[in-house]
Amino acid sequence: MMAKRKKGEAVFDGYTAGWYDFDTEEVCFSFWENGERMARSFVYDWHFFLAKDEIEEATRIELFDRAVDHVEIEGGYAKIYMPYYNGLRKDLIAIMQDVGLHPLEGDVHPVDRYLYDHNLKLNDNPKILYYDLETDTSDGGWDHIERHQLLSVAYGPSLDKMECITIREDSCGSEEKLLEKFLKVVADYDVLIGWNSQNYDEVVLKARAKKYRLWPNWKMVNHLDLMLLFKQYYMRDETGSGVRISFSLDNIAQTVLGEGKVEGLDKHRMREMLETRPAEVIRYNKRDVEIMIELEAKLGYISAHTVLAHICNRFLSDYALRSSYLVDGFVLKHASQVAKFHFGMKGKFQDENDERKSIAGAHVMEPILGLHKGVCDIDFSALYPSIVISFNISPETKVCMIKEFLKNSNGVHPTELGNFSVAANGAVYRTDVEGIFPAISKIALSHRQTFKDEAKRLEEDGEGSIAHRRAVQSSNAWKVLANSMYGVLASKFARYSDLESGEAITSTGKVLLLRVAALAEKNGIPVVYGDTDSNFLICTVAVANEFCELVVIDCMEYFRSRGAREGWLSIKLDAEFTRLILVAKKRYFGKKANGKWDVRGLELIRSDNCRYSREMQRRLITYLLEAANPNPKMAKRLVEKWALPLFEKEVGTDDLFLAQSLNQPLAAYAQETVHVRIAKDLLRRGLEVYQGMKIPYVITGRADGKLQAVHVDDFEGEYDASLYWKAKVFPATERILNLVWPDNKFEWKELYSYQFGGPKQKDLFVATPKKDPVTIVLDEREADKLKVIRKVVEEFPGDHPLELEIQLEDGGVGIMSDIRVRFVPELVIELEKVTGRRIYFGSENWDQ
């Protein structure tokens, strides 16, 4: 992976990668010229900064003269030049901090420093190669993956240009030859993309190349783990069909594409499989690459992140997945070139014993729990960026807190003096000079609106058009940057950490949220919930729109009283709910006027429970949102029907298993929880275990006060139904039942301890002496039987209610309950013929 080297000071457009040459102390960048990879290097003296008035004290440090090459004064700063990798940099910076000095940007990599100081254009359309390795894992196990030998590599930039090479004689013939051939291919690309590649493929590839003394310049090629990117971007849809259970490539493919990996091969015997069934191994290997390409074609996550990385002056790579790294790329360049300002160091250079407090987060109001109808959700647009701009919140514009200001001004309030704003927490900011963070927020919001308008204009071309997708991705990228301004202020580990400024934003947001609620109550509009930037009101759309105008007037009065700028805050109707069920803070579900659902925080869209529990909750939610007049009797029947298969032991592994992540190395766990015990067992058996992976398991019972469970691959079908029902399945649904129908709480308690048994639910239709309705349940595909059933029952008129219930494929329920019959054995016999089911009726005894 060689490149022609060019020396020079001119800067070219379209760089694809950057690195630092330790030997020559040069900053290097690669690019393409006439289809050939080139590299340009620059002799560059790395430097960091001190405030000019601190340099004299810094020179008194004994290490200073030995470590520093020279010092230049530039404006209010001293630029301190020294080698980046001479072992003394961190020592000198640590000493400076110990004596009370404030070294600035002393942790910035030379490549990044060069990018901040110069206007280089990075390539916004890098050449991407997807790849996947198949290996022999018998040597080294999962503790030493560097010993795993390569058997085959599948790769390609697109579906029509895919290849697969193997170590077989009819292909490459050996692992070394395979590596040589693949690395030649890699040399033609800028970014290598794999699935879980950061933990496995990249590590193995580099280790095996090193073994054979193959020395490609890896710095010219960036690596991107699509699994890590997927975790950042994957949004669970509002009906909960895409749940974050397992990020295995097969599970994601099944969930998103509807088709998974190739089955039928034993991953632990791949060498044998390659010898005896080579075509299947090649197909298996290529399918993994196909899935990654198909995921990108459908979702566009890579192209979306390419846009964001490019905006932030970053190369597309695993590093660019870190939000703080992305923000640095934009903020430090803007600060250096436009504002002539320099920031401090990241938190990792701070005292490890630093126990600074965390800030108060966004305000969440106590919801009025239960079912509400006719709810309007009004939202502030870009609330936090708007507050940053209006109050001019930035680390360098902060003066002090209000108490200190009043003390120094002899009690004169900053708003009386002018050119100051005061946030809700009392933080005072200058307003005579625009801050760096407000300036960047303005830039981000302006670009977001431009691309938003562009996307709307392109809608007529279809949402699938390349131009439309690019506009949407660009709009979203600028939105991410705008919202990141708050995040880096509020994090004590960020370079820009300023907890008082972070709290200035959240506390002001809280005041605005509560002012909206108070104004609504004053105008006779009930408020049922509020969260961060949203208020949920019971009113019509017309009333909500009129009310938004009053809110803006009220908030502007508040801004003026605090010395803040006007004109950046706006609020509008975001959604109208025909039904909204509030379950708890951050947890609700509702149906919008456009028919779409909005589900937040419920088990249905979370990964910490089994699918059977989520599906039961989904069916109850469907009934509550879609039925014309939901009632507790039908809800109870629905729950009982869903419970019976669990107690009949008819529920399969896919519906029962739970998955829990290994968030730290196995040795670091103080307690052996279920998933840790299983992970250790996998490791003992020589199977793959790594930090970050999810361990799927099924609960089989309880012994000695501990849950007993097995890995899904070892599950043989026996589980503790009662334990699942009480601990995992029913509680998620019970909470909703108690909220919607609190008067029936004793019935829901009975369901919790219910002992299910008797005939299978699909065959069970009970008629009691009390003349409770007899329900015949049909699947949607059996709807054609309705006419026949009606014809049969018309021959037996009477006064006993009969319901025909149609279970729809989407979980909905259709009910016909206007039928009255005379229940006699002859009718039962005819109904059994039509429905193909046995019908039980008589007393309340299951067996009769």
KOLLUM-152387 format. One record per residue (C-alpha): x, y, z; residue in three letters. Coordinates in steps of 0.05 Angstrom, whole numbers, plus 32768, in hexadecimal, padded with zeros to 4 digits. Example, Ala and Ser with C-alpha at 12.3 -4.5 7.8 and 13.67 -1.06 7.14 Angstrom:
% KOLLUM-152387
80F67FA6809CALA 81117FEB808FSER 
***
This chain:
% KOLLUM-152387
800080008000MET 803380327FE8MET 802880797FCFALA 805280AB7FAALYS 806C80DF7FDAARG 806881297FCDLYS 808981607FF5LYS 806B81A47FF6GLY 804781DB801AGLU 800C81E47FEBALA 7FCC81C48004VAL 7FA3819A7FD4PHE 7F5981887FD8ASP 7F3D81437FE4GLY 7F6A81238018TYR 7F5380DD802CTHR 7F7F80CE806AALA 7FB280EF8097GLY 7FE980D780C5TRP 802880EE80E9TYR 806D80D480D6ASP 809280CA8118PHE 80D680C580F8ASP 80D4810480CDTHR 80A2812A80F9GLU 8078813880BCGLU 802D813C80B4VAL 801881118079CYS 7FD8810D804FPHE 7FC480DD8018SER 7F9B80EF7FDAPHE 7F8B80D67F94TRP 7FA980F47F56GLU 7F9680D87F12ASN 7F8080967F32GLY 7FC2808E7F58GLU 7FCA80937FA3ARG 7FF880CC7FB7MET 801280E57FFAALA 8026812C800DARG 8050813B804ASER 805C817B8070PHE 8092818B80A2VAL 806881A680DATYR 807C81BF811FASP 804881A88150TRP 803381D98186HIS 800281E781BEPHE 7FEE822781E0PHE 7FF2824D8221LEU 7FD482908233ALA 800A82C48227LYS 800A82DA826FASP 801B82938285GLU 80598288825BILE 808982A8828CGLU 8076827882C3GLU 8078823E8292ALA 80C1824C8281THR 80D3824282CBARG 80C181F982C5ILE 810281D182C3GLU 80EA81A4828BLEU 80D481DE825FPHE 811781EF823FASP 812781A68232ARG 80E481958213ALA 80D181D481EDVAL 80F181E881AAASP 80D9823081A8HIS 809F825F81BAVAL 807982918190GLU 804982C781A8ILE 800A82CC817FGLU 7FD482FC8198GLY 7FC382EA81DFGLY 7FE482A581DBTYR 8029828681DEALA 8033824E81AALYS 8060821A81C9ILE 808481F08195TYR 809E81AB81A8MET 80A08164818BPRO 805D81408193TYR 807D80FC819FTYR 80BB810781C9ASN 80A080EC820BGLY 80A38130822CLEU 8062814F8214ARG 8034812F8246LYS 80668139827FASP 806D81848270LEU 8022818D826AILE 8015816882ABALA 8048819482D0ILE 802881D382B3MET 7FE481BD82CCGLN 800181AC8311ASP 801D81F38319VAL 7FDB82128305GLY 7FE9822282BCLEU 7FB682148285HIS 7FD681F28248PRO 7FA681F7820DLEU 7F9A81C281D8GLU 7FD7819B81EEGLY 7FB6815981DCASP 7FA781698193VAL 7FC681388162HIS 7FF68157812FPRO 7FC9814380F4VAL 7F8D81648115ASP 7FB681A18128ARG 7FCB81A980DFTYR 7F8381A280C8LEU 7F6C81D880FATYR 7FA2820880E3ASP 7F9A81FE8098HIS 7F5F81FC8068ASN 7F6681B6804DLEU 7F2B81978029LYS 7F20814F803ALEU 7F03811E8008ASN 7EB8811A8013ASP 7EAF80DB7FE8ASN 7EE380A88000PRO 7EEB80667FDCLYS 7ECB80318008ILE 7EDA7FE6800ALEU 7EAF7FB68032TYR 7ED07F77804BTYR 7EC77F3A8078ASP 7EF87F068090LEU 7EED7EBC809DGLU 7F217E9E80CCTHR 7F377E5F80EEASP 7F2C7E6E8138THR 7F4A7E2D8153SER 7F8D7E4D8163ASP 7F8C7E80819BGLY 7F427E7E81AAGLY 7F217EC281B6TRP 7F577EDA81E6ASP 7F8A7EDC81ADHIS 7F657EEE816EILE 7FA67F04814EGLU 7FB57EBA8144ARG 7F767EAD811CHIS 7F8B7E9880D7GLN 7F697EB6809ALEU 7F427E848070LEU 7F1D7EB38041SER 7F0F7EFC8035VAL 7ED27F188012ALA 7ED37F607FFBTYR 7EB57F927FCBGLY 7EA07FDA7FC3PRO 7E5B7FC67FA8SER 7E307F897F9CLEU 7E467F837F53ASP 7E907F867F64LYS 7E987F527F9AMET 7ED07F207FA0GLU 7EE47EE97FD0CYS 7F2A7ECC7FD6ILE 7F3E7E8F8000THR 7F7D7E698015ILE 7F687E2E7FE9ARG 7F977E197FB1GLU 7F647E2D7F7DASP 7F657E747F99SER 7FA17E937FBDCYS 7FC07E547FD8GLY 7FD67E6E801CSER 7FC67EA28051GLU 80027ECC803DGLU 7FEE7ECE7FF3LYS 7FA67EDE8008LEU 7FBF7F198031LEU 7FEC7F327FF9GLU 7FB27F317FC7LYS 7F807F527FF7PHE 7FB07F89800CLEU 7FBB7F9A7FC3LYS 7F707FA47FBDVAL 7F6D7FCD7FFDVAL 7FA17FFD7FE0ALA 7F6D80177FAFASP 7F3D802D7FE6TYR 7F388062801DASP 7F0B80418051VAL 7F067FF78065LEU 7EC27FE68082ILE 7EB17FA780A9GLY 7E807F9080DDTRP 7E9D7F8E8124ASN 7EDF7F9A8100SER 7EFC7FC58137GLN 7EFA7F8A8166ASN 7F0B7F538135TYR 7F167F5A80E9ASP 7F457F9680EDGLU 7F6C7F788126VAL 7F747F348104VAL 7F857F5380C0LEU 7FBD7F7E80DCLYS 7FD87F468108ALA 7FDB7F1480CFARG 7FFB7F4680A0ALA 80307F5480D5LYS 803D7F0980DCLYS 80517F048093TYR 80787F468095ARG 80487F698068LEU 804C7FB38078TRP 80157FDB8056PRO 800E8023806BASN 7FCE801A8094TRP 7FCC806480A1LYS 7FB880718059MET 7F7980478063VAL 7F4580588097ASN 7F1C802280BAHIS 7ED2802880CALEU 7EAB7FF580F4ASP 7E657FF480D6LEU 7E4A7FD38115MET 7E60800F8140LEU 7E44803F810DLEU 7E038018810APHE 7DFC801C8156LYS 7E0180688152GLN 7DCF80728119TYR 7D9D803A8120TYR 7D5B80578137MET 7D268027814FARG 7CE780348128ASP 7CA9804F814BGLU 7C85800C814CTHR 7CC17FE8816AGLY 7CCF7FB88131SER 7D197FC88133GLY 7D307FBB8179VAL 7D787FBE8191ARG 7D7F7F7781A7ILE 7DBD7F5D8185SER 7DEC7F818156PHE 7E047F428136SER 7E067F4A80EBLEU 7DD37F1280E3ASP 7DA17F318113ASN 7DA77F7680F2ILE 7DA07F5780ADALA 7D617F3180C3GLN 7D447F6F80E4THR 7D547FA380AFVAL 7D597F7B806ELEU 7D2C7F40807DGLY 7D627F0F806AGLU 7D9E7EF98094GLY 7DE07ED6808ALYS 7DEC7E948066VAL 7DDB7E5A8095GLU 7DF47E13809AGLY 7E3E7E1E80A8LEU 7E627E1280E9ASP 7E8B7E5080F8LYS 7EB87E298126HIS 7ECC7DF880EFARG 7ED77E2880B6MET 7F1A7E0A809FARG 7EF77DC68097GLU 7EBC7DE88076MET 7EEA7E0C8044LEU 7F0A7DCA8030GLU 7ECA7DA28029THR 7E967DD78016ARG 7EBE7E127FF8PRO 7E847E2F7FCFALA 7E597E35800EGLU 7E907E568035VAL 7E9B7E897FFDILE 7E517E967FFAARG 7E4F7E9D8046TYR 7E8A7ECE8045ASN 7E6E7EF8800BLYS 7E297EFC802BARG 7E457F228066ASP 7E617F568037VAL 7E207F588010GLU 7DFA7F668050ILE 7E267FA28060MET 7E1D7FBE801AILE 7DD27FB3801CGLU 7DCD7FD58060LEU 7DEF80128046GLU 7DC480138007ALA 7D8580128033LYS 7D9A803E806ELEU 7DD3806A8055GLY 7DF6806D8099TYR 7E3C806F807BILE 7E2C80A7804ASER 7E0980CD8083ALA 7E4680C980B0HIS 7E7480DA8076THR 7E4E811C8071VAL 7E54812980BCLEU 7E9E811880BDALA 7EAC81458082HIS 7E88818080A3ILE 7EB3817680E0CYS 7EF5817080B9ASN 7EFE812780C9ARG 7F1080EA80A0PHE 7EDB80B3809FLEU 7EF5808180D2SER 7EE780608115ASP 7F04809F8137TYR 7ECE80C88115ALA 7E9980A1813CLEU 7EAD80C7817BARG 7E8181048183SER 7EB6812B81AASER 7EE8811E8172TYR 7EB78136813ELEU 7EA681768164VAL 7EF08184816EASP 7EFA81838123GLY 7EC981BC8119PHE 7ED081E58158VAL 7F1C81E7815DLEU 7F2381FB8114LYS 7EEF8232811BHIS 7F0D824A815DALA 7F54824B8141SER 7F46826B80FDGLN 7F0A8298810BVAL 7F0882A88155ALA 7F5382A38163LYS 7F43827E81A3PHE 7F5F823E81C0HIS 7F3F820C81EFPHE 7F5981E08227GLY 7F668196822CMET 7F38815A822BLYS 7F23813C826DGLY 7F5381018267LYS 7F8B81328278PHE 7F67814A82B6GLN 7F70813082FDASP 7F5480E98300GLU 7F3980FA8345ASN 7F128135832AASP 7ECC812F8347GLU 7EA9816A8326ARG 7E5E8167832BLYS 7E33815582F0SER 7E00818782D9ILE 7DB4818682DFALA 7D9A816A829EGLY 7D5D817A8275ALA 7D1D8184829CHIS 7CE7814F8299VAL 7CA2815E82B6MET 7C7A812B82DDGLU 7C48810E82ABPRO 7BFE810682B9ILE 7BFD80BB82B0LEU 7BCA80958288GLY 7BA3809D8248LEU 7B9880E28228HIS 7B7480F581E9LYS 7B7E813181BBGLY 7BC5814281D0VAL 7BF1817481ABCYS 7C3D817281B3ASP 7C5E81B781AAILE 7CAA81B981A4ASP 7CDF81EF81A7PHE 7D0981EB8167SER 7D5381E08175ALA 7D4981F581BDLEU 7D9081ED81D8TYR 7DB4820D819BPRO 7D828246819FSER 7D92825181E9ILE 7DDD824F81D9VAL 7DD4828581A3ILE 7DA382B081CBSER 7DCC82B3820BPHE 7E0F82B181E5ASN 7E258274820EILE 7E6D82608202SER 7EA88251822FPRO 7ECE8290821BGLU 7E9182BF8222THR 7E8082A98269LYS 7E8F82DF829CVAL 7E7D82BE82DECYS 7E4082AA8307MET 7E0D82DF831AILE 7E2182E18364LYS 7E6982F18354GLU 7E538324831FPHE 7E26834A8350LEU 7E5E83498384LYS 7E8F83688352ASN 7E5D839A8336SER 7E4583B48379ASN 7E018394836FGLY 7DF483AE8328VAL 7DD283778300HIS 7DF5836482BEPRO 7DB683728295THR 7DB783BA82AEGLU 7DFD83C38293LEU 7DEC83A7824EGLY 7E1783778224ASN 7E0A833E8256PHE 7DD883058259SER 7DC682DC8296VAL 7DB28293828DALA 7D7F827282BBALA 7DB5825482E7ASN 7DD6829882F1GLY 7E10829182C0ALA 7E2182D582A2VAL 7E3A82DC825ATYR 7E5583158230ARG 7E29832681F4THR 7E54835D81D4ASP 7E7F832881B1VAL 7E6182EA8191GLU 7E7982AA81B1GLY 7E97826F818DILE 7E60823E819FPHE 7E27826E818BPRO 7E4B827D8149ALA 7E5282338139ILE 7E0A8226814ESER 7DF3825C811DLYS 7E1D823E80E5ILE 7E0181F880F4ALA 7DB8820E80F8LEU 7DBF823880B8SER 7DDD81FE8091HIS 7DA981CE80AEARG 7D7181FA8096GLN 7D9182018051THR 7D9581B58048PHE 7D5181AB8067LYS 7D3381DA8032ASP 7D5B81B67FFDGLU 7D4081728014ALA 7CF9818C8012LYS 7D0481A77FCBARG 7D1F81647FB5LEU 7CE5813C7FD3GLU 7CC4813B7F8FGLU 7CFF81127F76ASP 7CEE80DE7FAAGLY 7D0D80CF7FEEGLU 7D39809A7FCFGLY 7D5D80CA7FA0SER 7DA780D57FADILE 7D9F81217FAFALA 7D66811D7FE1HIS 7D8B80EC800FARG 7DCA8117800DARG 7DA281558020ALA 7D808131805AVAL 7DC381168072GLN 7DE3815B806FSER 7DA9817A8095SER 7DAF814580CBASN 7DFA814D80CFALA 7DF5819780DDTRP 7DBF81898111LYS 7DEE81598135VAL 7E24818E8136LEU 7DF481C38151ALA 7DDB81968189ASN 7E228180819BSER 7E3381C581B5MET 7E0C81B781F4TYR 7E28817181FCGLY 7E71818581FDVAL 7E6481BD822ELEU 7E3F818F825EALA 7E738156825CSER 7EA9815C8290LYS 7ED881348263PHE 7ED181608226ALA 7F0481948212ARG 7ECF81CA8218TYR 7EB481B2825ASER 7E9081EB827DASP 7E5C81CE82ABLEU 7E40821282BEGLU 7E3482218274SER 7E1681DC8269GLY 7DE781E882A3GLU 7DD7822E8288ALA 7DB9820C824CILE 7D9181D78270THR 7D78820582A7SER 7D6182398274THR 7D3E8201824EGLY 7D1B81ED828ELYS 7D028233829AVAL 7CE682378253LEU 7CC481F3825ALEU 7CA38208829CLEU 7C8F824C8280ARG 7C6B82298247VAL 7C4681FC8279ALA 7C33823882A5ALA 7C1B825F8268LEU 7BF282248251ALA 7BD0821C8294GLU 7BC282678295LYS 7B9F82608252ASN 7B7682248269GLY 7B9E81F18242ILE 7BAE81B1826APRO 7BF7819A8269VAL 7C00814F8271VAL 7C4B814A8267TYR 7C8B81718257GLY 7CD1815A8245ASP 7D0E81848233THR 7CF181AC81F8ASP 7CAB818F81F2SER 7C68819C8214ASN 7C2C816E820BPHE 7BEA8194820DLEU 7BA2817D820AILE 7B8681AB81D5CYS 7B7681B0818BTHR 7BA981BE8155VAL 7B8D8204814AALA 7B9482158194VAL 7BDB81F88195ALA 7BF18223815BASN 7BD48262817AGLU 7BF4825081BCPHE 7C398249819CCYS 7C3682938189GLU 7C2882A681D1LEU 7C63827B81E8VAL 7C94829F81BBVAL 7C7D82E381D6ILE 7C8382CB821EASP 7CC882AD8214CYS 7CE282EB81F1MET 7CCD8313822EGLU 7CF682E48259TYR 7D3282E9822APHE 7D2F8336822CARG 7D2E83348278SER 7D6E830A8277ARG 7D9383348244GLY 7D8F82FD820FALA 7D89830681C4ARG 7D4482FD81A6GLU 7D2E82DD8165GLY 7D4D8298816ATRP 7D1882748192LEU 7CDC8253816FSER 7CA782218183ILE 7C7681FB8159LYS 7C4581C18158LEU 7C6D81818150ASP 7C36814C8153ALA 7BEC81418161GLU 7BD981028187PHE 7B9480E48183THR 7BA880B881BEARG 7BE480BD81EDLEU 7BF3808F8227ILE 7C2680AB8259LEU 7C488072827FVAL 7C80809782A4ALA 7CB480CD8298LYS 7CD380C08254LYS 7CA280878248ARG 7C64808E821ETYR 7C41807681DFPHE 7C0E809681B2GLY 7BEC8098816FLYS 7BF480D78146LYS 7BBE80F6811BALA 7BE380DD80DDASN 7BDC809580F6GLY 7C25808C810ALYS 7C3A8074814FTRP 7C6B8095817EASP 7C88806581B2VAL 7CBC807F81E4ARG 7CE2805A821AGLY 7CB6801C821ELEU 7CCE7FD4821FGLU 7CB27FCE81D8LEU 7CED7FF581BDILE 7D227FE181EFARG 7D527FA781F0SER 7D517F958239ASP 7D197F618235ASN 7D047F26820BCYS 7CDD7F2D81CBARG 7CA07F0881E7TYR 7C987F3F821ASER 7C9F7F7581E6ARG 7C6E7F5481B7GLU 7C397F4D81EEMET 7C427F9781FEGLN 7C3D7FA781B4ARG 7BFA7F8381AFARG 7BDE7FA981EALEU 7BF87FEB81CEILE 7BD97FDA818BTHR 7B967FCC81ACTYR 7B99800D81D4LEU 7BAC80388199LEU 7B8480178161GLU 7B447FFB8180ALA 7B078028817CALA 7AF5802181C6ASN 7B2A7FF981ECPRO 7B0F7FD8822CASN 7B307FB18265PRO 7B0B7F718256LYS 7B277F6B8210MET 7B6C7F808229ALA 7B6B7F48825DLYS 7B567F168228ARG 7B8F7F2D81FCLEU 7BC17F248234VAL 7BA77EDF8246GLU 7BAA7EC981FELYS 7BF27EE181F9TRP 7C067EBF823AALA 7BEC7E79822CLEU 7C227E6581F8PRO 7C577E79822BLEU 7C3A7E49825FPHE 7C2D7E14822BGLU 7C787E16821CLYS 7C6B7E2881D4GLU 7C987E6681D2VAL 7CD97E6081ACGLY 7D1F7E7781B9THR 7D1A7EB6818EASP 7CE17ECF81BAASP 7D007EBC81FDLEU 7D497ECF81FAPHE 7D657F0C821DLEU 7DA67F2E820AALA 7DD67F548237GLN 7E177F778222SER 7E5C7F6A823ELEU 7E6C7FB2824EASN 7EB07FA3826BGLN 7EE47F6B826APRO 7ECB7F2B828CLEU 7F017F3082C1ALA 7EE77F7482D6ALA 7EA27F5B82EBTYR 7E9E7F578337ALA 7E5E7F2E8335GLN 7E4D7EF38309GLU 7E0B7F0782EATHR 7DE77ED982BBVAL 7E077EF3827BHIS 7E4D7EF5829BVAL 7E477EAC82B0ARG 7E327E98826AILE 7E6A7EC2824AALA 7E9E7EA08276LYS 7E827E5C8262ASP 7E877E708218LEU 7ECF7E848222LEU 7EE07E428244ARG 7EC37E1F8208ARG 7EF07E4781D9GLY 7EB77E7081BBLEU 7EB87EBA81A9GLU 7EB17EEB81E2VAL 7EC47F3581E0TYR 7EB47F758204GLN 7E767F9681E8GLY 7E567F5681CEMET 7E0F7F4481E3LYS 7E047F018206ILE 7DC07EE381F2PRO 7DA27EB38225TYR 7D627E91823BVAL 7D4C7E8D8284ILE 7D407E458299THR 7D2F7E4E82E3GLY 7D4B7E628326ARG 7D797E3D8356ALA 7D9A7E538397ASP 7D7B7E98838EGLY 7D9C7EA2834ALYS 7D7E7EA38305LEU 7D927E6882DBGLN 7D9B7E728291ALA 7DBC7E558253VAL 7DD87E738214HIS 7DA57E7281DBVAL 7DCF7E3F81B5ASP 7DCA7E0F81F0ASP 7D807E1981FCPHE 7D587DD881F5GLU 7D127DF481FEGLY 7D077DEF8249GLU 7CFA7E31826DTYR 7CD77E4A82ACASP 7C957E668292ALA 7C7E7E8382D4SER 7CC07EA682DFLEU 7CBF7EC48299TYR 7C777EDB82A2TRP 7C817EFD82E5LYS 7CC77F1982DBALA 7CCD7F278290LYS 7C8D7F238268VAL 7C517F3F828EPHE 7C6D7F7A82B6PRO 7C787FA58278ALA 7C2F7F9D8264THR 7C147F9F82ABGLU 7C2D7FE782B5ARG 7C057FFE8279ILE 7BC77FD88290LEU 7BCA7FF882D4ASN 7BD0803E82B6LEU 7B9980388284VAL 7B68801282B0TRP 7B7C801E82F9PRO 7B3780078312ASP 7B487FC182F9ASN 7B897FBB831FLYS 7B737F7C8344PHE 7B667F598301GLU 7BAC7F6B82EATRP 7BC87F4F832BLYS 7BA37F0F831EGLU 7BC37F0C82D9LEU 7C087F1382F8TYR 7BFF7ED38321SER 7BD17EB182EFTYR 7BD97E6682E5GLN 7BCD7E57829DPHE 7BBA7E128283GLY 7B847DEA8261GLY 7B747DEA8217PRO 7B9E7E1381E7LYS 7B857E5A81E0GLN 7B7B7E558196LYS 7B487E1D81A3ASP 7B287E3B81E0LEU 7AE47E5E81DCPHE 7AC07E5D821FVAL 7A757E698228ALA 7A617E728270THR 7A1D7E738293PRO 7A287EBE829CLYS 7A237EC68251LYS 7A677EE58249ASP 7A777EF081FFPRO 7A917EB481DAVAL 7ACD7EC981B0THR 7AE47EA78171ILE 7B2B7EBD815FVAL 7B427EBB8117LEU 7B827ED080F5ASP 7B7F7F0780C1GLU 7B8A7ED3808AARG 7B4A7EAF80A2GLU 7B1E7EEC8097ALA 7AFB7EC9805EASP 7AD97E9C8091LYS 7AB17ED680ADLEU 7A787ED1807CLYS 7A727E868087VAL 7A717E8F80D2ILE 7A3B7EC480CEARG 7A117E9680A2LYS 7A187E5E80D5VAL 7A067E888112VAL 79C97EA680F0GLU 79AA7E6180F4GLU 79AE7E628141PHE 79927EA68157PRO 79927EB481A1GLY 79AA7EE481D7ASP 79F17ECB81E5HIS 7A267EFC81CCPRO 7A597EE1819ALEU 7A977F088186GLU 7AC17EFD8149LEU 7B087F168155GLU 7B3A7F1E811CILE 7B837F218131GLN 7BA67F4C80FCLEU 7BEE7F3F80E7GLU 7C047F848100ASP 7BEB7F738146GLY 7BA87F96813FGLY 7B657F798152VAL 7B247F7B812CGLY 7AE47F698152ILE 7A9D7F5A813AMET 7A707F588178SER 7A297F64815DASP 7A187F1A815BILE 79E67EF6818AARG 79DD7EAA8187VAL 79BE7E6F81AAARG 79F97E4581C2PHE 79E87DFC81B7VAL 7A137DC081A4PRO 79FC7DC3815CGLU 7A177E0A8154LEU 7A597DF68174VAL 7A617DBC8144ILE 7A547DE98107GLU 7A857E1E8121LEU 7ABA7DE9812CGLU 7AB27DD380E3LYS 7AB97E1A80C9VAL 7AF37E3180F5THR 7B197DF080F8GLY 7B1F7DF78144ARG 7B037DD48180ARG 7AD37DFE81A8ILE 7ACD7DF581F3TYR 7A917E128217PHE 7A6A7E078257GLY 7A7E7E1B829DSER 7ABB7E4182B6GLU 7AE17DFF82BFASN 7B177DFA828ATRP 7B0C7DAF8282ASP 7AC17DB38271GLN 
***
